[in-house]
Every structure is written in C-alpha cells, then in structure tokens.
Amino acid sequence: MFSTKSGPATLSARIACSVSQYISFLDAGTAEAIADLYAPDATLEDPVGTEPRRGRDDIRSFYSKISSSGIAAELITMRVSGNSAAFHFRVTTTTADQVITIEPIDVMTFDNDGLITSMRAFWSPIDVHTIPL
C-alpha cells in the first residue's frame, strides 16, 4: 500500500485503515481512541433504529460503556466503495459466568481524511448469543 506522510494515499486505503483501527481499538483500546476515529460532528446509530448519538463527546460516552469490559473483536470481512465501508465482525465478551458473542454488520461513511462521519450498526437482540461458563 502506498502512503503519504499523513497516512495511506487513497481514500479507499484510508477507510480500510480506519476500519482496521476501529476493530483494534474495540479489542484493546479506549473510548477516547475510538472516538478520535470519528469526525467532530459524526453520528452513531447502534443498533439501527435507536436514537442516533451526535458528536464526539456523545460517541465517546457510548464507547466508554463497552471499553475495558473483556472484549475481543475480530474483522470477518470488509467492503469499501466510494466514501463508505460495510463490514462484518465478531465481538466476544467474556464475563465471570458467560461468553457473549455478536456479529454485527456496520456501515460507515468517511470524510476525505478517513474520519468516520456516520456509523450504523445492524444487529438485534436475537443476534446476541450467550454461553454459560
């Protein structure tokens, strides 16, 4: 992949890099690191149909509820087209008495710098699988 001093050279490469960082930060990052991937006026709808969160502060607050909670995240597949990406990934959360797994499909749009301008997560409660330990 070709890059410039400011990061990957093409928008598609910047988007792919942002998605990879997003998964990595879900896996082992902080709410602050995840929120920094978003544009200042971005929106987040997780899951689709809930009230969208607006702006980095609201988005940071959303991720602060899930960061450092025994999460492992893994990218399954990603498609990038234009200024958008759709990707399927797995999130596994291990607690003292259970393992919770969900495989959402997220659709994100990006600005020219590769910052997320919107995120919509497609999943519902029937997609959450719990295994007692």
MODELLER restraints for C-alpha pairs under 7 A, 6 or more apart:
rsr = mdl.restraints
at = mdl.atoms
rsr.add(forms.Gaussian(group=physical.xy_distance, feature=features.Distance(at['CA:2:A'], at['CA:8:A']), mean=6.22, stdev=0.5))
rsr.add(forms.Gaussian(group=physical.xy_distance, feature=features.Distance(at['CA:2:A'], at['CA:9:A']), mean=5.78, stdev=0.5))
rsr.add(forms.Gaussian(group=physical.xy_distance, feature=features.Distance(at['CA:3:A'], at['CA:9:A']), mean=4.47, stdev=0.5))
rsr.add(forms.Gaussian(group=physical.xy_distance, feature=features.Distance(at['CA:8:A'], at['CA:14:A']), mean=5.29, stdev=0.5))
rsr.add(forms.Gaussian(group=physical.xy_distance, feature=features.Distance(at['CA:11:A'], at['CA:112:A']), mean=6.37, stdev=0.5))
rsr.add(forms.Gaussian(group=physical.xy_distance, feature=features.Distance(at['CA:11:A'], at['CA:114:A']), mean=6.68, stdev=0.5))
rsr.add(forms.Gaussian(group=physical.xy_distance, feature=features.Distance(at['CA:12:A'], at['CA:80:A']), mean=6.40, stdev=0.5))
rsr.add(forms.Gaussian(group=physical.xy_distance, feature=features.Distance(at['CA:14:A'], at['CA:114:A']), mean=5.08, stdev=0.5))
rsr.add(forms.Gaussian(group=physical.xy_distance, feature=features.Distance(at['CA:15:A'], at['CA:110:A']), mean=6.99, stdev=0.5))
rsr.add(forms.Gaussian(group=physical.xy_distance, feature=features.Distance(at['CA:15:A'], at['CA:114:A']), mean=5.23, stdev=0.5))
rsr.add(forms.Gaussian(group=physical.xy_distance, feature=features.Distance(at['CA:18:A'], at['CA:37:A']), mean=6.92, stdev=0.5))
rsr.add(forms.Gaussian(group=physical.xy_distance, feature=features.Distance(at['CA:18:A'], at['CA:114:A']), mean=6.43, stdev=0.5))
rsr.add(forms.Gaussian(group=physical.xy_distance, feature=features.Distance(at['CA:22:A'], at['CA:34:A']), mean=6.25, stdev=0.5))
rsr.add(forms.Gaussian(group=physical.xy_distance, feature=features.Distance(at['CA:23:A'], at['CA:73:A']), mean=5.98, stdev=0.5))
rsr.add(forms.Gaussian(group=physical.xy_distance, feature=features.Distance(at['CA:23:A'], at['CA:74:A']), mean=6.57, stdev=0.5))
rsr.add(forms.Gaussian(group=physical.xy_distance, feature=features.Distance(at['CA:23:A'], at['CA:75:A']), mean=6.61, stdev=0.5))
rsr.add(forms.Gaussian(group=physical.xy_distance, feature=features.Distance(at['CA:25:A'], at['CA:33:A']), mean=6.71, stdev=0.5))
rsr.add(forms.Gaussian(group=physical.xy_distance, feature=features.Distance(at['CA:25:A'], at['CA:34:A']), mean=6.00, stdev=0.5))
rsr.add(forms.Gaussian(group=physical.xy_distance, feature=features.Distance(at['CA:26:A'], at['CA:67:A']), mean=6.98, stdev=0.5))
rsr.add(forms.Gaussian(group=physical.xy_distance, feature=features.Distance(at['CA:26:A'], at['CA:73:A']), mean=6.14, stdev=0.5))
rsr.add(forms.Gaussian(group=physical.xy_distance, feature=features.Distance(at['CA:27:A'], at['CA:71:A']), mean=5.75, stdev=0.5))
rsr.add(forms.Gaussian(group=physical.xy_distance, feature=features.Distance(at['CA:27:A'], at['CA:72:A']), mean=4.72, stdev=0.5))
rsr.add(forms.Gaussian(group=physical.xy_distance, feature=features.Distance(at['CA:27:A'], at['CA:73:A']), mean=4.78, stdev=0.5))
rsr.add(forms.Gaussian(group=physical.xy_distance, feature=features.Distance(at['CA:30:A'], at['CA:67:A']), mean=5.73, stdev=0.5))
rsr.add(forms.Gaussian(group=physical.xy_distance, feature=features.Distance(at['CA:31:A'], at['CA:60:A']), mean=5.41, stdev=0.5))
rsr.add(forms.Gaussian(group=physical.xy_distance, feature=features.Distance(at['CA:31:A'], at['CA:63:A']), mean=4.88, stdev=0.5))
rsr.add(forms.Gaussian(group=physical.xy_distance, feature=features.Distance(at['CA:31:A'], at['CA:64:A']), mean=4.86, stdev=0.5))
rsr.add(forms.Gaussian(group=physical.xy_distance, feature=features.Distance(at['CA:31:A'], at['CA:67:A']), mean=5.93, stdev=0.5))
rsr.add(forms.Gaussian(group=physical.xy_distance, feature=features.Distance(at['CA:32:A'], at['CA:60:A']), mean=6.04, stdev=0.5))
rsr.add(forms.Gaussian(group=physical.xy_distance, feature=features.Distance(at['CA:35:A'], at['CA:56:A']), mean=5.81, stdev=0.5))
rsr.add(forms.Gaussian(group=physical.xy_distance, feature=features.Distance(at['CA:35:A'], at['CA:59:A']), mean=6.08, stdev=0.5))
rsr.add(forms.Gaussian(group=physical.xy_distance, feature=features.Distance(at['CA:35:A'], at['CA:60:A']), mean=5.10, stdev=0.5))
rsr.add(forms.Gaussian(group=physical.xy_distance, feature=features.Distance(at['CA:37:A'], at['CA:115:A']), mean=5.51, stdev=0.5))
rsr.add(forms.Gaussian(group=physical.xy_distance, feature=features.Distance(at['CA:37:A'], at['CA:116:A']), mean=6.15, stdev=0.5))
rsr.add(forms.Gaussian(group=physical.xy_distance, feature=features.Distance(at['CA:38:A'], at['CA:56:A']), mean=6.71, stdev=0.5))
rsr.add(forms.Gaussian(group=physical.xy_distance, feature=features.Distance(at['CA:38:A'], at['CA:115:A']), mean=5.11, stdev=0.5))
rsr.add(forms.Gaussian(group=physical.xy_distance, feature=features.Distance(at['CA:38:A'], at['CA:116:A']), mean=4.38, stdev=0.5))
rsr.add(forms.Gaussian(group=physical.xy_distance, feature=features.Distance(at['CA:38:A'], at['CA:117:A']), mean=6.19, stdev=0.5))
rsr.add(forms.Gaussian(group=physical.xy_distance, feature=features.Distance(at['CA:39:A'], at['CA:115:A']), mean=5.27, stdev=0.5))
rsr.add(forms.Gaussian(group=physical.xy_distance, feature=features.Distance(at['CA:39:A'], at['CA:116:A']), mean=5.62, stdev=0.5))
rsr.add(forms.Gaussian(group=physical.xy_distance, feature=features.Distance(at['CA:39:A'], at['CA:117:A']), mean=5.47, stdev=0.5))
rsr.add(forms.Gaussian(group=physical.xy_distance, feature=features.Distance(at['CA:40:A'], at['CA:55:A']), mean=5.49, stdev=0.5))
rsr.add(forms.Gaussian(group=physical.xy_distance, feature=features.Distance(at['CA:40:A'], at['CA:56:A']), mean=5.35, stdev=0.5))
rsr.add(forms.Gaussian(group=physical.xy_distance, feature=features.Distance(at['CA:41:A'], at['CA:54:A']), mean=6.45, stdev=0.5))
rsr.add(forms.Gaussian(group=physical.xy_distance, feature=features.Distance(at['CA:41:A'], at['CA:55:A']), mean=4.44, stdev=0.5))
rsr.add(forms.Gaussian(group=physical.xy_distance, feature=features.Distance(at['CA:41:A'], at['CA:56:A']), mean=6.73, stdev=0.5))
rsr.add(forms.Gaussian(group=physical.xy_distance, feature=features.Distance(at['CA:42:A'], at['CA:54:A']), mean=5.91, stdev=0.5))
rsr.add(forms.Gaussian(group=physical.xy_distance, feature=features.Distance(at['CA:42:A'], at['CA:55:A']), mean=5.19, stdev=0.5))
rsr.add(forms.Gaussian(group=physical.xy_distance, feature=features.Distance(at['CA:42:A'], at['CA:56:A']), mean=6.85, stdev=0.5))
rsr.add(forms.Gaussian(group=physical.xy_distance, feature=features.Distance(at['CA:42:A'], at['CA:116:A']), mean=6.67, stdev=0.5))
rsr.add(forms.Gaussian(group=physical.xy_distance, feature=features.Distance(at['CA:42:A'], at['CA:117:A']), mean=4.36, stdev=0.5))
rsr.add(forms.Gaussian(group=physical.xy_distance, feature=features.Distance(at['CA:42:A'], at['CA:118:A']), mean=5.37, stdev=0.5))
rsr.add(forms.Gaussian(group=physical.xy_distance, feature=features.Distance(at['CA:43:A'], at['CA:52:A']), mean=6.22, stdev=0.5))
rsr.add(forms.Gaussian(group=physical.xy_distance, feature=features.Distance(at['CA:43:A'], at['CA:53:A']), mean=5.49, stdev=0.5))
rsr.add(forms.Gaussian(group=physical.xy_distance, feature=features.Distance(at['CA:43:A'], at['CA:54:A']), mean=4.58, stdev=0.5))
rsr.add(forms.Gaussian(group=physical.xy_distance, feature=features.Distance(at['CA:43:A'], at['CA:55:A']), mean=6.30, stdev=0.5))
rsr.add(forms.Gaussian(group=physical.xy_distance, feature=features.Distance(at['CA:43:A'], at['CA:117:A']), mean=6.39, stdev=0.5))
rsr.add(forms.Gaussian(group=physical.xy_distance, feature=features.Distance(at['CA:43:A'], at['CA:118:A']), mean=4.69, stdev=0.5))
rsr.add(forms.Gaussian(group=physical.xy_distance, feature=features.Distance(at['CA:43:A'], at['CA:119:A']), mean=6.35, stdev=0.5))
rsr.add(forms.Gaussian(group=physical.xy_distance, feature=features.Distance(at['CA:44:A'], at['CA:52:A']), mean=5.38, stdev=0.5))
rsr.add(forms.Gaussian(group=physical.xy_distance, feature=features.Distance(at['CA:44:A'], at['CA:53:A']), mean=5.06, stdev=0.5))
rsr.add(forms.Gaussian(group=physical.xy_distance, feature=features.Distance(at['CA:44:A'], at['CA:54:A']), mean=6.60, stdev=0.5))
rsr.add(forms.Gaussian(group=physical.xy_distance, feature=features.Distance(at['CA:44:A'], at['CA:59:A']), mean=6.83, stdev=0.5))
rsr.add(forms.Gaussian(group=physical.xy_distance, feature=features.Distance(at['CA:44:A'], at['CA:118:A']), mean=5.75, stdev=0.5))
rsr.add(forms.Gaussian(group=physical.xy_distance, feature=features.Distance(at['CA:44:A'], at['CA:119:A']), mean=4.76, stdev=0.5))
rsr.add(forms.Gaussian(group=physical.xy_distance, feature=features.Distance(at['CA:44:A'], at['CA:120:A']), mean=6.06, stdev=0.5))
rsr.add(forms.Gaussian(group=physical.xy_distance, feature=features.Distance(at['CA:45:A'], at['CA:51:A']), mean=6.61, stdev=0.5))
rsr.add(forms.Gaussian(group=physical.xy_distance, feature=features.Distance(at['CA:45:A'], at['CA:52:A']), mean=4.48, stdev=0.5))
rsr.add(forms.Gaussian(group=physical.xy_distance, feature=features.Distance(at['CA:45:A'], at['CA:53:A']), mean=6.40, stdev=0.5))
rsr.add(forms.Gaussian(group=physical.xy_distance, feature=features.Distance(at['CA:45:A'], at['CA:119:A']), mean=6.14, stdev=0.5))
rsr.add(forms.Gaussian(group=physical.xy_distance, feature=features.Distance(at['CA:45:A'], at['CA:120:A']), mean=4.77, stdev=0.5))
rsr.add(forms.Gaussian(group=physical.xy_distance, feature=features.Distance(at['CA:45:A'], at['CA:121:A']), mean=6.30, stdev=0.5))
rsr.add(forms.Gaussian(group=physical.xy_distance, feature=features.Distance(at['CA:46:A'], at['CA:120:A']), mean=5.96, stdev=0.5))
rsr.add(forms.Gaussian(group=physical.xy_distance, feature=features.Distance(at['CA:46:A'], at['CA:121:A']), mean=4.86, stdev=0.5))
rsr.add(forms.Gaussian(group=physical.xy_distance, feature=features.Distance(at['CA:47:A'], at['CA:120:A']), mean=6.81, stdev=0.5))
rsr.add(forms.Gaussian(group=physical.xy_distance, feature=features.Distance(at['CA:47:A'], at['CA:121:A']), mean=4.91, stdev=0.5))
rsr.add(forms.Gaussian(group=physical.xy_distance, feature=features.Distance(at['CA:47:A'], at['CA:122:A']), mean=5.74, stdev=0.5))
rsr.add(forms.Gaussian(group=physical.xy_distance, feature=features.Distance(at['CA:47:A'], at['CA:123:A']), mean=5.96, stdev=0.5))
rsr.add(forms.Gaussian(group=physical.xy_distance, feature=features.Distance(at['CA:47:A'], at['CA:124:A']), mean=6.97, stdev=0.5))
rsr.add(forms.Gaussian(group=physical.xy_distance, feature=features.Distance(at['CA:48:A'], at['CA:120:A']), mean=5.83, stdev=0.5))
rsr.add(forms.Gaussian(group=physical.xy_distance, feature=features.Distance(at['CA:48:A'], at['CA:121:A']), mean=5.69, stdev=0.5))
rsr.add(forms.Gaussian(group=physical.xy_distance, feature=features.Distance(at['CA:48:A'], at['CA:122:A']), mean=5.70, stdev=0.5))
rsr.add(forms.Gaussian(group=physical.xy_distance, feature=features.Distance(at['CA:53:A'], at['CA:59:A']), mean=6.17, stdev=0.5))
rsr.add(forms.Gaussian(group=physical.xy_distance, feature=features.Distance(at['CA:70:A'], at['CA:93:A']), mean=5.40, stdev=0.5))
rsr.add(forms.Gaussian(group=physical.xy_distance, feature=features.Distance(at['CA:70:A'], at['CA:94:A']), mean=5.54, stdev=0.5))
rsr.add(forms.Gaussian(group=physical.xy_distance, feature=features.Distance(at['CA:70:A'], at['CA:95:A']), mean=6.91, stdev=0.5))
rsr.add(forms.Gaussian(group=physical.xy_distance, feature=features.Distance(at['CA:71:A'], at['CA:91:A']), mean=6.65, stdev=0.5))
rsr.add(forms.Gaussian(group=physical.xy_distance, feature=features.Distance(at['CA:71:A'], at['CA:92:A']), mean=5.64, stdev=0.5))
rsr.add(forms.Gaussian(group=physical.xy_distance, feature=features.Distance(at['CA:71:A'], at['CA:93:A']), mean=4.49, stdev=0.5))
rsr.add(forms.Gaussian(group=physical.xy_distance, feature=features.Distance(at['CA:71:A'], at['CA:94:A']), mean=6.80, stdev=0.5))
rsr.add(forms.Gaussian(group=physical.xy_distance, feature=features.Distance(at['CA:72:A'], at['CA:91:A']), mean=5.72, stdev=0.5))
rsr.add(forms.Gaussian(group=physical.xy_distance, feature=features.Distance(at['CA:72:A'], at['CA:92:A']), mean=5.14, stdev=0.5))
rsr.add(forms.Gaussian(group=physical.xy_distance, feature=features.Distance(at['CA:72:A'], at['CA:93:A']), mean=6.38, stdev=0.5))
rsr.add(forms.Gaussian(group=physical.xy_distance, feature=features.Distance(at['CA:73:A'], at['CA:90:A']), mean=5.64, stdev=0.5))
rsr.add(forms.Gaussian(group=physical.xy_distance, feature=features.Distance(at['CA:73:A'], at['CA:91:A']), mean=4.52, stdev=0.5))
rsr.add(forms.Gaussian(group=physical.xy_distance, feature=features.Distance(at['CA:73:A'], at['CA:92:A']), mean=6.42, stdev=0.5))
rsr.add(forms.Gaussian(group=physical.xy_distance, feature=features.Distance(at['CA:74:A'], at['CA:89:A']), mean=5.60, stdev=0.5))
rsr.add(forms.Gaussian(group=physical.xy_distance, feature=features.Distance(at['CA:74:A'], at['CA:90:A']), mean=5.22, stdev=0.5))
rsr.add(forms.Gaussian(group=physical.xy_distance, feature=features.Distance(at['CA:74:A'], at['CA:91:A']), mean=6.62, stdev=0.5))
rsr.add(forms.Gaussian(group=physical.xy_distance, feature=features.Distance(at['CA:75:A'], at['CA:88:A']), mean=6.50, stdev=0.5))
rsr.add(forms.Gaussian(group=physical.xy_distance, feature=features.Distance(at['CA:75:A'], at['CA:89:A']), mean=4.37, stdev=0.5))
rsr.add(forms.Gaussian(group=physical.xy_distance, feature=features.Distance(at['CA:75:A'], at['CA:90:A']), mean=6.50, stdev=0.5))
rsr.add(forms.Gaussian(group=physical.xy_distance, feature=features.Distance(at['CA:76:A'], at['CA:88:A']), mean=5.46, stdev=0.5))
rsr.add(forms.Gaussian(group=physical.xy_distance, feature=features.Distance(at['CA:76:A'], at['CA:89:A']), mean=4.84, stdev=0.5))
rsr.add(forms.Gaussian(group=physical.xy_distance, feature=features.Distance(at['CA:76:A'], at['CA:90:A']), mean=6.97, stdev=0.5))
rsr.add(forms.Gaussian(group=physical.xy_distance, feature=features.Distance(at['CA:77:A'], at['CA:87:A']), mean=5.57, stdev=0.5))
rsr.add(forms.Gaussian(group=physical.xy_distance, feature=features.Distance(at['CA:77:A'], at['CA:88:A']), mean=5.35, stdev=0.5))
rsr.add(forms.Gaussian(group=physical.xy_distance, feature=features.Distance(at['CA:77:A'], at['CA:89:A']), mean=6.88, stdev=0.5))
rsr.add(forms.Gaussian(group=physical.xy_distance, feature=features.Distance(at['CA:78:A'], at['CA:85:A']), mean=6.93, stdev=0.5))
rsr.add(forms.Gaussian(group=physical.xy_distance, feature=features.Distance(at['CA:78:A'], at['CA:86:A']), mean=5.83, stdev=0.5))
rsr.add(forms.Gaussian(group=physical.xy_distance, feature=features.Distance(at['CA:78:A'], at['CA:87:A']), mean=4.13, stdev=0.5))
rsr.add(forms.Gaussian(group=physical.xy_distance, feature=features.Distance(at['CA:78:A'], at['CA:88:A']), mean=6.46, stdev=0.5))
rsr.add(forms.Gaussian(group=physical.xy_distance, feature=features.Distance(at['CA:79:A'], at['CA:85:A']), mean=5.56, stdev=0.5))
rsr.add(forms.Gaussian(group=physical.xy_distance, feature=features.Distance(at['CA:79:A'], at['CA:86:A']), mean=5.38, stdev=0.5))
rsr.add(forms.Gaussian(group=physical.xy_distance, feature=features.Distance(at['CA:79:A'], at['CA:87:A']), mean=6.21, stdev=0.5))
rsr.add(forms.Gaussian(group=physical.xy_distance, feature=features.Distance(at['CA:80:A'], at['CA:86:A']), mean=6.62, stdev=0.5))
rsr.add(forms.Gaussian(group=physical.xy_distance, feature=features.Distance(at['CA:83:A'], at['CA:109:A']), mean=5.69, stdev=0.5))
rsr.add(forms.Gaussian(group=physical.xy_distance, feature=features.Distance(at['CA:83:A'], at['CA:110:A']), mean=5.41, stdev=0.5))
rsr.add(forms.Gaussian(group=physical.xy_distance, feature=features.Distance(at['CA:83:A'], at['CA:111:A']), mean=6.97, stdev=0.5))
rsr.add(forms.Gaussian(group=physical.xy_distance, feature=features.Distance(at['CA:84:A'], at['CA:108:A']), mean=5.56, stdev=0.5))
rsr.add(forms.Gaussian(group=physical.xy_distance, feature=features.Distance(at['CA:84:A'], at['CA:109:A']), mean=4.33, stdev=0.5))
rsr.add(forms.Gaussian(group=physical.xy_distance, feature=features.Distance(at['CA:84:A'], at['CA:110:A']), mean=6.14, stdev=0.5))
rsr.add(forms.Gaussian(group=physical.xy_distance, feature=features.Distance(at['CA:85:A'], at['CA:107:A']), mean=5.72, stdev=0.5))
rsr.add(forms.Gaussian(group=physical.xy_distance, feature=features.Distance(at['CA:85:A'], at['CA:108:A']), mean=5.32, stdev=0.5))
rsr.add(forms.Gaussian(group=physical.xy_distance, feature=features.Distance(at['CA:85:A'], at['CA:109:A']), mean=6.52, stdev=0.5))
rsr.add(forms.Gaussian(group=physical.xy_distance, feature=features.Distance(at['CA:86:A'], at['CA:105:A']), mean=6.84, stdev=0.5))
rsr.add(forms.Gaussian(group=physical.xy_distance, feature=features.Distance(at['CA:86:A'], at['CA:106:A']), mean=5.63, stdev=0.5))
rsr.add(forms.Gaussian(group=physical.xy_distance, feature=features.Distance(at['CA:86:A'], at['CA:107:A']), mean=4.37, stdev=0.5))
rsr.add(forms.Gaussian(group=physical.xy_distance, feature=features.Distance(at['CA:86:A'], at['CA:108:A']), mean=6.45, stdev=0.5))
rsr.add(forms.Gaussian(group=physical.xy_distance, feature=features.Distance(at['CA:87:A'], at['CA:105:A']), mean=5.49, stdev=0.5))
rsr.add(forms.Gaussian(group=physical.xy_distance, feature=features.Distance(at['CA:87:A'], at['CA:106:A']), mean=5.50, stdev=0.5))
rsr.add(forms.Gaussian(group=physical.xy_distance, feature=features.Distance(at['CA:87:A'], at['CA:107:A']), mean=6.65, stdev=0.5))
rsr.add(forms.Gaussian(group=physical.xy_distance, feature=features.Distance(at['CA:88:A'], at['CA:103:A']), mean=6.65, stdev=0.5))
rsr.add(forms.Gaussian(group=physical.xy_distance, feature=features.Distance(at['CA:88:A'], at['CA:104:A']), mean=5.96, stdev=0.5))
rsr.add(forms.Gaussian(group=physical.xy_distance, feature=features.Distance(at['CA:88:A'], at['CA:105:A']), mean=4.43, stdev=0.5))
rsr.add(forms.Gaussian(group=physical.xy_distance, feature=features.Distance(at['CA:88:A'], at['CA:106:A']), mean=6.60, stdev=0.5))
rsr.add(forms.Gaussian(group=physical.xy_distance, feature=features.Distance(at['CA:89:A'], at['CA:103:A']), mean=5.40, stdev=0.5))
rsr.add(forms.Gaussian(group=physical.xy_distance, feature=features.Distance(at['CA:89:A'], at['CA:104:A']), mean=6.08, stdev=0.5))
rsr.add(forms.Gaussian(group=physical.xy_distance, feature=features.Distance(at['CA:89:A'], at['CA:105:A']), mean=6.64, stdev=0.5))
rsr.add(forms.Gaussian(group=physical.xy_distance, feature=features.Distance(at['CA:90:A'], at['CA:102:A']), mean=5.83, stdev=0.5))
rsr.add(forms.Gaussian(group=physical.xy_distance, feature=features.Distance(at['CA:90:A'], at['CA:103:A']), mean=4.35, stdev=0.5))
rsr.add(forms.Gaussian(group=physical.xy_distance, feature=features.Distance(at['CA:90:A'], at['CA:104:A']), mean=6.87, stdev=0.5))
rsr.add(forms.Gaussian(group=physical.xy_distance, feature=features.Distance(at['CA:91:A'], at['CA:101:A']), mean=5.70, stdev=0.5))
rsr.add(forms.Gaussian(group=physical.xy_distance, feature=features.Distance(at['CA:91:A'], at['CA:102:A']), mean=5.45, stdev=0.5))
rsr.add(forms.Gaussian(group=physical.xy_distance, feature=features.Distance(at['CA:91:A'], at['CA:103:A']), mean=6.28, stdev=0.5))
rsr.add(forms.Gaussian(group=physical.xy_distance, feature=features.Distance(at['CA:92:A'], at['CA:99:A']), mean=6.83, stdev=0.5))
rsr.add(forms.Gaussian(group=physical.xy_distance, feature=features.Distance(at['CA:92:A'], at['CA:100:A']), mean=5.62, stdev=0.5))
rsr.add(forms.Gaussian(group=physical.xy_distance, feature=features.Distance(at['CA:92:A'], at['CA:101:A']), mean=4.47, stdev=0.5))
rsr.add(forms.Gaussian(group=physical.xy_distance, feature=features.Distance(at['CA:92:A'], at['CA:102:A']), mean=6.68, stdev=0.5))
rsr.add(forms.Gaussian(group=physical.xy_distance, feature=features.Distance(at['CA:93:A'], at['CA:99:A']), mean=5.72, stdev=0.5))
rsr.add(forms.Gaussian(group=physical.xy_distance, feature=features.Distance(at['CA:93:A'], at['CA:100:A']), mean=5.08, stdev=0.5))
rsr.add(forms.Gaussian(group=physical.xy_distance, feature=features.Distance(at['CA:93:A'], at['CA:101:A']), mean=6.44, stdev=0.5))
rsr.add(forms.Gaussian(group=physical.xy_distance, feature=features.Distance(at['CA:94:A'], at['CA:100:A']), mean=6.38, stdev=0.5))
rsr.add(forms.Gaussian(group=physical.xy_distance, feature=features.Distance(at['CA:97:A'], at['CA:132:A']), mean=5.90, stdev=0.5))
rsr.add(forms.Gaussian(group=physical.xy_distance, feature=features.Distance(at['CA:97:A'], at['CA:133:A']), mean=5.07, stdev=0.5))
rsr.add(forms.Gaussian(group=physical.xy_distance, feature=features.Distance(at['CA:98:A'], at['CA:130:A']), mean=6.59, stdev=0.5))
rsr.add(forms.Gaussian(group=physical.xy_distance, feature=features.Distance(at['CA:98:A'], at['CA:131:A']), mean=5.47, stdev=0.5))
rsr.add(forms.Gaussian(group=physical.xy_distance, feature=features.Distance(at['CA:98:A'], at['CA:132:A']), mean=4.23, stdev=0.5))
rsr.add(forms.Gaussian(group=physical.xy_distance, feature=features.Distance(at['CA:98:A'], at['CA:133:A']), mean=4.90, stdev=0.5))
rsr.add(forms.Gaussian(group=physical.xy_distance, feature=features.Distance(at['CA:99:A'], at['CA:130:A']), mean=5.68, stdev=0.5))
rsr.add(forms.Gaussian(group=physical.xy_distance, feature=features.Distance(at['CA:99:A'], at['CA:131:A']), mean=5.17, stdev=0.5))
rsr.add(forms.Gaussian(group=physical.xy_distance, feature=features.Distance(at['CA:99:A'], at['CA:132:A']), mean=6.41, stdev=0.5))
rsr.add(forms.Gaussian(group=physical.xy_distance, feature=features.Distance(at['CA:100:A'], at['CA:128:A']), mean=6.86, stdev=0.5))
rsr.add(forms.Gaussian(group=physical.xy_distance, feature=features.Distance(at['CA:100:A'], at['CA:129:A']), mean=5.63, stdev=0.5))
rsr.add(forms.Gaussian(group=physical.xy_distance, feature=features.Distance(at['CA:100:A'], at['CA:130:A']), mean=4.50, stdev=0.5))
rsr.add(forms.Gaussian(group=physical.xy_distance, feature=features.Distance(at['CA:100:A'], at['CA:131:A']), mean=6.50, stdev=0.5))
rsr.add(forms.Gaussian(group=physical.xy_distance, feature=features.Distance(at['CA:101:A'], at['CA:128:A']), mean=5.89, stdev=0.5))
rsr.add(forms.Gaussian(group=physical.xy_distance, feature=features.Distance(at['CA:101:A'], at['CA:129:A']), mean=5.15, stdev=0.5))
rsr.add(forms.Gaussian(group=physical.xy_distance, feature=features.Distance(at['CA:101:A'], at['CA:130:A']), mean=6.46, stdev=0.5))
rsr.add(forms.Gaussian(group=physical.xy_distance, feature=features.Distance(at['CA:102:A'], at['CA:127:A']), mean=5.98, stdev=0.5))
rsr.add(forms.Gaussian(group=physical.xy_distance, feature=features.Distance(at['CA:102:A'], at['CA:128:A']), mean=4.87, stdev=0.5))
rsr.add(forms.Gaussian(group=physical.xy_distance, feature=features.Distance(at['CA:102:A'], at['CA:129:A']), mean=6.34, stdev=0.5))
rsr.add(forms.Gaussian(group=physical.xy_distance, feature=features.Distance(at['CA:104:A'], at['CA:121:A']), mean=6.42, stdev=0.5))
rsr.add(forms.Gaussian(group=physical.xy_distance, feature=features.Distance(at['CA:104:A'], at['CA:122:A']), mean=5.64, stdev=0.5))
rsr.add(forms.Gaussian(group=physical.xy_distance, feature=features.Distance(at['CA:104:A'], at['CA:123:A']), mean=5.23, stdev=0.5))
rsr.add(forms.Gaussian(group=physical.xy_distance, feature=features.Distance(at['CA:105:A'], at['CA:121:A']), mean=5.90, stdev=0.5))
rsr.add(forms.Gaussian(group=physical.xy_distance, feature=features.Distance(at['CA:105:A'], at['CA:122:A']), mean=5.15, stdev=0.5))
rsr.add(forms.Gaussian(group=physical.xy_distance, feature=features.Distance(at['CA:105:A'], at['CA:123:A']), mean=7.00, stdev=0.5))
rsr.add(forms.Gaussian(group=physical.xy_distance, feature=features.Distance(at['CA:106:A'], at['CA:119:A']), mean=6.72, stdev=0.5))
rsr.add(forms.Gaussian(group=physical.xy_distance, feature=features.Distance(at['CA:106:A'], at['CA:120:A']), mean=5.61, stdev=0.5))
rsr.add(forms.Gaussian(group=physical.xy_distance, feature=features.Distance(at['CA:106:A'], at['CA:121:A']), mean=4.35, stdev=0.5))
rsr.add(forms.Gaussian(group=physical.xy_distance, feature=features.Distance(at['CA:106:A'], at['CA:122:A']), mean=5.98, stdev=0.5))
rsr.add(forms.Gaussian(group=physical.xy_distance, feature=features.Distance(at['CA:107:A'], at['CA:119:A']), mean=5.72, stdev=0.5))
rsr.add(forms.Gaussian(group=physical.xy_distance, feature=features.Distance(at['CA:107:A'], at['CA:120:A']), mean=5.26, stdev=0.5))
rsr.add(forms.Gaussian(group=physical.xy_distance, feature=features.Distance(at['CA:107:A'], at['CA:121:A']), mean=6.48, stdev=0.5))
rsr.add(forms.Gaussian(group=physical.xy_distance, feature=features.Distance(at['CA:108:A'], at['CA:116:A']), mean=6.51, stdev=0.5))
rsr.add(forms.Gaussian(group=physical.xy_distance, feature=features.Distance(at['CA:108:A'], at['CA:118:A']), mean=5.41, stdev=0.5))
rsr.add(forms.Gaussian(group=physical.xy_distance, feature=features.Distance(at['CA:108:A'], at['CA:119:A']), mean=4.39, stdev=0.5))
rsr.add(forms.Gaussian(group=physical.xy_distance, feature=features.Distance(at['CA:108:A'], at['CA:120:A']), mean=6.44, stdev=0.5))
rsr.add(forms.Gaussian(group=physical.xy_distance, feature=features.Distance(at['CA:109:A'], at['CA:116:A']), mean=5.80, stdev=0.5))
rsr.add(forms.Gaussian(group=physical.xy_distance, feature=features.Distance(at['CA:109:A'], at['CA:117:A']), mean=5.44, stdev=0.5))
rsr.add(forms.Gaussian(group=physical.xy_distance, feature=features.Distance(at['CA:109:A'], at['CA:118:A']), mean=5.24, stdev=0.5))
rsr.add(forms.Gaussian(group=physical.xy_distance, feature=features.Distance(at['CA:109:A'], at['CA:119:A']), mean=6.73, stdev=0.5))
rsr.add(forms.Gaussian(group=physical.xy_distance, feature=features.Distance(at['CA:110:A'], at['CA:116:A']), mean=4.44, stdev=0.5))
rsr.add(forms.Gaussian(group=physical.xy_distance, feature=features.Distance(at['CA:110:A'], at['CA:117:A']), mean=5.05, stdev=0.5))
rsr.add(forms.Gaussian(group=physical.xy_distance, feature=features.Distance(at['CA:111:A'], at['CA:117:A']), mean=6.34, stdev=0.5))
